[in-house]
Amino acid sequence: MSNNLEQKIDEILSRGVAEVIDKADLRKELLSGKKLRIKLGIDPTSPNLHLGRAITLWKMKDLEDLGHQIVLIFGDATGVIGDTSDKDSERPMLQEETVKKNLETYKEQVAKIINIKKAEVHFNSEWLAKLGYNEIGEHADQFSLAEFSARENIRERLKAGKRVSLREVLYPLMQGYDSVAIKADVEIGGTDQRFNLLAGRNLQKHFGQKQQNIIMVNLIEGTDGRKMSSSWGNTINLTDEPNDMFGKVMSITDDLIIKYFIHCTRVPMKRIKEIENQIKSEKINPRDAKLELAFEIVKIYHGENKAQKAKDYFINTFFGYNTS
Amino acid sequence: MSNNLEQKIDEILSRGVAEVIDKADLRKELLSGKKLRIKLGIDPTSPNLHLGRAITLWKMKDLEDLGHQIVLIFGDATGVIGDTSDKDSERPMLQEETVKKNLETYKEQVAKIINIKKAEVHFNSEWLAKLGYNEIGEHADQFSLAEFSARENIRERLKAGKRVSLREVLYPLMQGYDSVAIKADVEIGGTDQRFNLLAGRNLQKHFGQKQQNIIMVNLIEGTDGRKMSSSWGNTINLTDEPNDMFGKVMSITDDLIIKYFIHCTRVPMKRIKEIENQIKSEKINPRDAKLELAFEIVKIYHGENKAQKAKDYFINTFFGYNTS
């Protein structure tokens, strides 16, 4: 049993994971039997969640399954300010109405992966809207301009002579303070969030809290091979209709098949290894591996029945014959 | 009369002035007969105002005498955040109590120069305390990180590897918004305030107001020859006792005599020119010019009677004979 738990923890800390801070401490905490508070922030910058953003949700689900308390923060306050972590240029400030509108369906979308009834759900305006210059000044005091300017995407934009707005300085303070507000033990985020995730540790330290551990997951590419991003229209959305979703997965390049299996499904790693080996040794056609992948993904969001129908439809339409 | 007004305006725009933005527009406005709103912000970073900080007050008085509305802003909010414009390193955040305590005597000190009864007086927490992340984000969006980092003192600190806190980014936003809040037509400040003063124009533009004009006055050196600054203990304070004040003025270096006459007194420029020529042509001993200067300065803050006594005391004590 304990051995089984260790295995699960090791998978959680490695599958789709780029970096863990601090890994030894987190492993110890996860083994301790303590119920940890696992934080995930989601900004409503577009109306749809996509497979790329679901990677963190899967990590949440894994930890929920281990009995930890997941804490979802919908960024109604951060969404307005806007994070440019993953962008090579400024992101416009959103109108509050846009943010609210985008938020409406988020709970429903998130519930496709995690058990939202067991989750603690917050909007970060709960605490961020109460902060004024005094508090924000105190928080800002914990960070240096040099650190901020050295962030990879900021440094590159500055070097290219692109504008970086002073507004962008505020974002990590907000995300960081979210961790203080909900007393996070662990925060999950993409690798592009590194600075913002560390901001949480920084502010927690200032406020005398134990510093959260961090699980950074990989980002995945979208249907055009570039990073999956709502700004680029290359996303596979959790709300896509079965046939669309199936077709979009079939359109990804072959070299992404295994990455998608690892990050976007919960097919056991053992099976994924098998598929990987079969593709490498040309024992299966990548197209067939992709059919399995697309089926798995549609199954998650629409159930087995609809997944089978989407598969049949795809094969009939595009292959012109029935393989089933 | 109109000619007389033009002369007065020309003196206001030149005596002790380093730069005017935008000079042509400001001159036109001052001649128009319109009652302008003249802004001066004073942060309570130390308990005492000194001659260096009084330079802006003199400019306020000159404009008050012309019938304009002077608007004094006591920076109870900005004082906490702290401005490092004139500093070569970070300034600590002040406690709110320190700021309040320092503020107590400020009105009294300011009233030594301007007619505080005719002035409009504000504390900037009136409006700044109402702002949250949304508004601050909107304001911050009007500024770029590159502009901020290019400020002379910031650039030099970054180059020297000294820490610049993200808190310092907030200060110009606050001072700039003060101008929006009180709808300033003109702001007066030291040359070290250039970025903050321009921030007011920037934000006023964003909020659809006419951009304030700016009168930047020179900074003066203190008793040790370095810039007069409370941080350095080289100040001559408005609250100094007559004998102390007299003695401190007597201790400045000879090359500062004319500068002090111009910036710290309202002795007519014609008389100052005379003194300057007499010193140059060695018709008077600089020490005697300094006696006149010290007398003038003590007279302003303590009246003619006490100024005379301080002069007598100084001469008796330090020269060992009576020149009067």
Interface residues (C-beta under 8 A of the other chain):
Chain A: A77 V80 I81 M93 E96 L128 A129 K130 L131 G132 Y133 N134 I136 G137 E138 A140 D141 F143 S144 L145 A146 F148 S149 I154 L158 R163 V164 S165 L166 R167 E168 V169 L170 L173 M174
Chain B: A77 V80 I81 M93 E96 L128 A129 K130 L131 G132 Y133 N134 I136 G137 E138 A140 D141 F143 S144 L145 A146 F148 S149 I154 L158 R163 V164 S165 L166 R167 E168 V169 L170 L173 M174
